[in-house]
Amino acid sequence: MERTTCCIVGGGPAGIILGLLLARTGVSVTVLEKHGDFLRDFRGDTVHPTTLQLMDDLGLAERFAELPQRRIDRIGVPIGPDGELLTLGDFGTLPTRYNYVAMVPQWDLLDLLADAGKQEPTFTLRMNTEATELVRENGRVNGVRYRTDDGESGEIRATITVACDGRNSFARSLPELRLHDFPTPMDVRWFKVPRRPDDFAGGIGVIRGRTFTVMFDRGDYFQTASIIAKGTDAQDRREPVEEFNRQLVEYLPWLDDGRELVREWEDVKLLHVKLDRLRKWHAPGLLCIGDAAHAMSPVGGIGINLAVQDAVAAARHLAEPLREGRLRRRHVAAVQRRRWPTTVLIQRLQRLIHDNVVEPALRGEIDFDQRARIPRPLRTLTKLPRLRKVPAYLLAYGAMRERPPKTALR
């Protein structure tokens, strides 16, 4: 049996950042990641201004700047028959040095953070190690049981276990946490489209017909999300992939220039969209953050940003009591109290967009080629450009910004 102060389940951005912050404050941390590396396609690659500022605060800005990346300065949609670009959010209006969103391969970001963690004597990252269940004794979580790729199994005891392993976390099954699920009208297909030098830069969303497509500039390709009605993917895949490409060109005619599109259906990954949250994020000895506490819709692309901010808030509330051996439930509960308003606000906004933009678009009731069929809030943005600061701020920061523990700064 092994022992640590904080056992973090999941080596995604929230888990690695929480582990790094706690280790820098002197807390003994063990992070368990079930995969052998961070190479996964179509993970969230958006790095928002709050995370960019965090990299600076941690003394990692120079190393981060060396990573391959593209900048998104604004988000827009083409409207009207002439394709005029309507800016929904202009990050350049933000009062910060980091007034943009960086598109960075998540595996590169995680490698950077993991390397920084390994410089701390109290930080341990165990790859190829999957947490299989919680160790529960007398109503308290005292750690996890794990299994490695080579068949080894064991147990890690911890003062606090933090679930950062996403929306399928086994910690969510605890009945006292009470999962509240919201219906969603869509799923998302992720795929790559080759990008040419004279194509647009940044990010756009296109609503045409019954299709809603979002494209992010990644340099030599667009990371593309096609929003579809929930449950329709399997039927579509019975058709040849050429039909998928034909429809793609129909909705995005500028792609009809001879470039190679999707080669086979295996290149199109499906994300089953979920929107939910735990009513309680904690139990004795346990805390859930990120998607383990609140699965976000991909609308706005802010799920990772919120998870990272959860991690920063958790580090600030837990570091000192963990280091001094005086952790109490009130310290853990304070993390949820701090992050709950932001979570509820963003999820309400996402549900509002689901109901008033996504679902009508999938029914064919919205057409950005016809101004009269553009949702009223978006038409308002064309008349009141100053309002574009609001979505930019919410996308960049959420409802509030979190500050890391001062002892973790460099």
N, C-alpha and C positions, 0 to 999 in steps of 0.2 A: 504494500500500500504506500502511495506517495502522498506528499503534503505540499500545499501551496496556500497563499493567502487568498488569491483571486484566480478562479478557473474560468476562462473565457471560452465558450463553445462557438466556433466559427471564425475563420480567418479572413473574412471580408473586410471592407473598409472600416465598419464600426468596430469589429473585434480587434483588428490590428491597431487602430488608433487608440482605443481604450487601453489596450495592453501597453502601448508605448507611453502614453501619458502617465499611467499608474506606475510603470517601472521607473520613469524619470523622477517620480516623487519618492522612490524608495520602497514601493510595495512589491512583494514577490508575486509574479504573474506567470501563469501558464496558459498559452493559447493553443487550442486543439483545432486543427484543420484536416478534414477527412481526405482531401486531395493531395497529390504529390507535388503540385505546382499550382500557379494561379491562372494558367492558360485556359480560359473559357471564353467562347465567342458570344457576342451580343450581351455581355454584362453591361451595366450602366457605366458609360465612359464619361459622363458629364462631371466636371469638377467646378463647383460653383464658387462665387467670390468668397463666401465664408470659409470654404476649405482652402482656397488659395491663400487667404490671410492666415489660416492656421499653419500652413506649410511655412510661411514667413516667420510666424511666432515661434515655431519649433526649430528654426535655423536650417530649414530644408529647402528654402526657396531656390537657391542656386542649383541644387541637384534636381529639383523639380523642373526648372527651366530647361534642363538638358534632355528631358524626356520628349519623344515625338508627340507633337500636339498641334491642334488647330484651334483658333479662337472664334467664338461666336459672339459678335457684338450686338446683334439684334435678332429677334424672331419675327417673321412676317408671313403673310399669306397673300398670294396673288388674287386680285379681285377684278371683276368686270371683264368684258370681252377683250380688252387690251392688255390684261394681265398686270395692271398697276399693282405694285407691291405695297400692301398695308402693313406698317410696322405695329406689331402687337406689344412688343416690349423692347425698349432701347436701353441696353445695359450701360451705354455710354453716359447716361444721365445719373448713374449712381455716384454718390460722393465718396469714392474710395479709389485707391490706387488700382485695385483689381476689379475694374468695371467691365468684366467680360466673363463668359463661361469658357473654360478650356475643355476640349475634347481630347482625352488622354486614354490610351489603352489601360484598362483597369489593372491588368497584370503588371504593367510597368509601375504604376502607382503603388501597388501592394508590395512589389519587390523593394521599392525604395523605402517604404515604411518598415518592412520587415528587417531590412539591413540596418535601419536606424535603431530598431528595437534590440537587435543583437549586440549593439554597442553598450547596452545597459546590463549590468551584472544580475539584475533581478528579473530579467525578461527571458522567457523560454517559449519558443514556437515549435510545436511538434506537428510536422506534416504527416500525411498518411495515417492519421490517428482520428478515428471517428468516435465521438461520444455516443453511446448506445442507450443509456438510460440514466436517470437521476438517482443518486443515493439518498433515500429518504428514511429518516429515523425519528420516531416520535413527532411526526408532523413537520419536521425540518429537513430542508435540502442540505446535505453535508458534502456534496461533490458529485462526481459522475463516474460511471463505469465506461470503459473505452475498449476499442478493438483496433488493432493496426492492420495494415495490408498484409503483413506476413503471418497473421493469425494470432499474434500476441494479444492477450487481454489483461486488463488490470483496473485499478481504481485510483482515483485522485481525490483526496479529501481537501476541502477548501472552506475558508470562512464565508466566502460569498461566491456563488456561481452565477455568471452572467451569460444568458442565452443571446447570442448574436448570429444565430444560424438560420435566419430567414423565416419566411412564412410557413415553412413545413417543419419548424422546430418541434421536437417532441415535448418541450417544456409547455407548449400551448395546450397540451392535453390535460393539464391539471385542472380539475373542475372548479377550483376556487378562483381561477383567473377569469373564467366566463368570457368566452369569445363572442363578440357581437359582429355579425356579418351583414354587409350591405350588398344588394343586388347590383350587378354591373351588366351593361348591355353589349359588351364587346370583348373580343380577344384581339391579340396583336401578332402579326407576322413580322419577323425581323429578317432582313436579307440585305445584300450588298448590291449596289448599282455602280458600275464604273463611272468615274468623274473625269471630265475633260477640262483642260486649263481655262477655257472660256465659259465654263458653267458658272452659275452663281456661287458665291461664298456665303458661309453662315448656315442658317437653318430656315426652312420654310414648311408650312403646312398647306396642303391642297385638298379642298373638298369639291368633288365633281361627281355628278351622278350619285351613286350610292356608296362611293368610296372616299375614305379619309386617309390621306397619305402624308407622312411627316418625313423629311429628309434632312440629315445633318452632314455637313461637309467634313470629310475625314482626309482631305488631301487628294489621293488618287481614287477614292471611291466615296459614295454616299452611304452612310449607315441609314437604312430606310425602314420605317415602320408603316405597315399597312393595317389599318384598323378595320376589323371585320365584325359582323354580327356574331354574337356568342354562339358557339356550337356548330358553325357552318364550315369549319376548315376541312373536316374529314370528307365531306361531300365534294368540295372543290378539288381535293387531291385525286379524285377519281379521273379528272380530266388531265390530258397531257400538259406538261409545264409550258408548252408553247401557247396554250390558251391563257395561262397566267400572264405571260409576257405580252400577249396581244392586248389584254385588258389594261396592263400597265401603260402601254404606249397610248392606248385610247384616252386614258385619264391624264397622262403626262406626255403630250405629243412631241415635246422637244427631245424626248428620248429616241424618237424614230429617226436616227441618223446613222444607223449601221453599227452602233456599239453593241457588244455582246451583253445580254441581260442575265437572267437566271438560267443556269445550265440544267439543273434538276431539282426536284422537289426537296431533296435532302439538304439543299442550300437555303431552304426557307424554314426558319425555326419558329415554332408557335409558343407564345406566352399566354397561358390561361390567366386572364386578368382577375385579380381578387382585390377587394376593398373591405378591410375589417380592422378591428382593434380589440385588444383585451380590455375588459373593464378594470381589471387589476393587473399591473405589470410585475407584481412582486408577490412572493410568499416568503416565509422564514427561510433565509439562506439563499434566496433566488431573486434575480432581477432579469427581466426581458427588455431589450431595447431594439431599435430598428424594426425591420419587418417582422421579427419575432414578436414584437409588441403591437405593431400596426402595419399591416400590409397595405401599401399605397397603390393606387392606380398609376399607370405610366403617364397619365395626363400631366403635362408640365415637366416631366423628367426630373422630379425633385425627391424621389424616394431615398436615393443615396445621400443627398444633402441632409435630409432630416435624420437619417441614421447616424451620420457623422456628428451632427449637432447633439443627438442623444448621447453619443459616446463622450463628447466634451463635457456635457452637463453631468453625466455619471461620474467622470473622473473628478470634476470639481467638488461634487458632494461626497464622494466616497474616499478620496485619497487620504485625507488627514485621519479620519477615524480608523481606516484600515491600517495605516502605518503605525498608529498609536495603540492598536488593539482594543478599540472601544466602539466598534461598529454596532449600531442598533437599528431596529426596523425603521425608526423615524428617518434615519439617514437615507435608507433605500427608498422609502416612500417619497422623500423629497424630490427624487429624480422624476418620478411620474408627475408630481404636482407641478414641477417646473415645465415639463415638456407636453403635458396634456393639452393646454390651450392651443398651442401651435398645431398639434396633431389633429384636434377636432376642427379647427378653422380650415386647415388645408384639405382635410377630407370632405368637409362641407362644400368647399369650393369645387373640388373634383366631382362630387355628386351633382352639383349645379351644372357643371360643364357636361357631364354625362347626359343629364336630362334635357338640356337646352341647346346643345351643340352636337354631341356625338350621336345620340339616339335619333334626333331628327335627320341628321346627315345620312345615317344608315337606312333611313326610310325614304331617302330621296327628297326630303322637304327643304333642304338647304342646297343652294347652288351658288358658288362664289362667282360664276360667270354672269349672274344676274344680281345686280345690287339690291333689288327689291326682295330677294330671297336670302340675303345675308342676315344673320342674327342681329337684332337691334343693338346689343352691347358693342358689337364690332363696328356697326355703322356709326355709333357714337364716337368711337376712336378716330374715325376719319374727320369728324368735325371738331373734336377736342383733343388735339395731340398731347396736351399736358397730362392727360390721363394715362398715357403710355408708361409713365413712371411707376404707376401702381403695380401692374403685372410684372414689370422688371424687378421691383423691390421684392415682391413676394416670391418670385422664382429664385432670386439671388439669396435671400436671407430667411425665407419663411416668415413667421410673425415676430420672431425675436432672435437675437444673436447670442451665442454662448461663448464664454471666455474660459480658456483652459486654466488649470492651476498654475499659479505663478512659478512654483518650483519646477514645472515641466518645461518652462520656456528656455530658449537658448539664444 
